[in-house]
Structure formats: structure tokens, C-alpha cells
Amino acid sequence: MFEALLKKLREERYITLETTPGHSPTVENILSKIEELKLAQKVDGFTTTDNPLAKLKYNSILAAIRLQTQFKKPVIATMSMRDRNKIALQSDLLGANDFNIRAILALTGDPAKISDQPNTKGCFEGDSTLLLDIIKCFNAGIDYAGKEFKIKPKKIYPFAVSNAYAKNPNTLKKKFRKKIEHGAIGIITQPVFDPENAKRLLFMFNEAKTEFEGERAKAVLIFGFFPITRLKTAQFLASHVPGINVPRYWIDELYKAHKRSERKEYEVGFKLSKELFDELIKIHPKIHIMTANRFELANEILS
């Protein structure tokens, strides 16, 4: 299963879909919607988020088990450094390994101070590269302290994330280099909204890769894709989310449509998003779709 995902990532068209477990003791709503829309037949795998924005949600690894068991497609489980020390990180990896959850997205995590849980404190023993290093140890048959496992864990496939935009492009290249060095096989960007920006990211990533040999030189960039169908979403991302650049013409077009009707706003946003998706596929057919569980929208994009 994961070997096939890796082959697609490196050699073929590769599309994954993000799922966000909710503030709920079940993910049945996510499973039933994906089943209803037959989305598992249109993507190569899924991801599960890990308490994004430090808000309490259903566990990402357990959600990954549910998705992978039901749809027989590989699931990349996000693990945030914010909520775990080295013991918890390794304990979760061991348990996930037993359930064949072996693709892990290493994330530093949003700050605990924005949590919806009072007086929450972040753990942050390190950034996401610490988890990448732990995974490297597990793949060598030892824990982070160097103690050998009596039963070697099944191979783990580590992923990482990066910004999609920076005023100083060298900062992005530096982060690409750092995460490749620590063993990430795929690096998912924040949402990209401009094909020219996508080309620049790919160029910088490929430049960073030239410094490595062997497996590291096979790392792959994955474009984050987030369809926008509302003016307020575009404006929020442009104004409040660092590392993302929403082109001015997107906001202008959505503003004009918004003044006409809600339906027109959706149509214009969908058209801009669909055209972008098709363009990204031509540039580099490695895409991670994020829709905040708007699975009907993902289905429209993929149909």
C-alpha cells in the first residue's frame, strides 16, 4: 500500500485529500460522505489533521485507522510537536505502526496560546525535524535514545510541510533543504494560488535537492491546493495567514461577483479554483487538496 503511494509520488500523478476530524467522538460523518461521493476512487490517499489551530478534535491517528480500514487507501496521519514530548511521539508511532499507519506528516503545530482549551501549554521539545529524526531512528530499528527494538517497526514514510510564499525566497529554499536533509520524502506546501508562484517553488525545491544524493535526492514537492468560493475566505487568507499569497485579481473578481449574488460568487470562485487546479496538474501533478471537509467541492474539482 505505502510502496505504491511512494511510487505514485515519485513517478506518476499523485493526489491526496485532507480530512479534518471534528470536535466529536466519531468520524462517521467523514467516512459516510467520502463513501457517498466515491472520493476514494478519485484520490491516491488521504491525510488526517491533528488538532489544527490548537482546537480540540478527534485524534488524527485513530481517524487514519478508520479511513484506511474502510477505504483500503493509504492515510498520512499528521503528528504535531505541540502536543507531545519525545516519549509520546515515539509511543504514538509504535501504536500507529501496529495498525499499519506508516505515513506520518510531521508538523510543528500552531501555538497553544490560541487553543480553545483554557490555560493550555505547548510541549514543543523541538520542531518538526525532531520527529523526522525519530522516524529515521525507527526505520533503523532503534528508538531515539539508541535502544534497539526487539521487533523492528515496519517502515515509516515521513512527510513535512512548508510555506507557499515568502518575501525572501531564500528562506523557503533553506527550509526545503532542512526538511530534505532530515529525511522527508514529500513536502506539502501551504495553498498555492498562482501558477507562476508554483513554478518558482518547484524550481527552488529542485535546486535544494541537487545538494543531496541517494534517497534524499528523491524527495518530492507537493502543491497544497485550497479552492476558494467566497470573498471573505480569500480576504482572510490574504490578510491573516502568513506564507500564503492570494493574487489581487482573485479578490477583485470575487468582490464583483459577491455584489451580484451568493451563487455568482460561488461560480466565479469555483472557476478560478478549477482553472488553477488544472494548471497545477500540468506544471507538476503532485497535489494535496484541502477543503475543510467540503467534500462536495473536492468532488466537483476532481470530476
Phi, psi and omega in degrees: 000308183282330175295322178293322177296317179297320179297316178297318180300318186272333191235343189228187172290136187222119180226127174240158182235128179282139170239143181241099177305144187264184176279072192200154178275015180211154173244021181303324181298322179291313181299316184291323180290318178296320178297313182300319183271357182055037183291332181298337179278350186250356180230165181266346180179178180233165166235157173238135181275160185240091178046059181299149183059022179059028177263142183294123178222172174298145186299134185292321181290318178293324176296321179298320178299314180298313181296313184293322179293317184285317189257354178055035175237143181297141179239132177265113181269128177281138174232122182266136177290338183302325192255003188218139168272184184299326180294311182295320178302312183288324178297316178296321179297320180296314180295317179299321181299321180296328179266012178065028170268100192233005170253122187235129175262111182276124185226135175294315176104152177291153184297143182295336183295342179265008183296157174271002178257126188298139174057032179288137177246138177281154179270299172045060172289344177186176176273189187297339179292336175297316178295321176299321178292322177298316179298321178300319177296313180302319181291343175266358177090013180231160173273181187293338178275357179092005180278129184285138175281138176293325173242117183292132177299151173295152186304136179252141182249107186269137175240161178218178181232164175208163171295160178258351185205144174207144178298325175252101184302334181298332178293324177292316180298321179297319179290322175303311183300316183297317184283329173295316180302324182273004168105007179296130179273338178215139178239118182267126178277161165297168185306135176257134182239002184222121180304325179293322175296320178300317180297320179295317178300315181296319179298313180296320180296315180294326175297315180298322181295332184296344180280355186240164177233170175065220184297324181298326181289351180262005179302150185233139173274138179237121180285126170285137182228123181230104181292133180250126179236007180223141180301316185295329176293314179299317182292321179297312180298318182293326187265329192239349184250107179293150178086007178232141177233108176267118182303146182301323184293333175297312181295319180296316180294319178292326178296315179298318180291322180301323180290338181274306179187162178295322180296316180296323178300315179297314182300315181293315179298318180295318180298314178299317183291316181296318178297320178296314180303313181297324180290319179296322178300321180291322182289315188193099190283054177231103190225138174247117185268129177238123181228011183054045179067017173275076189289334175297321179293316176302320180296319178297318181297320186275346183278000000 
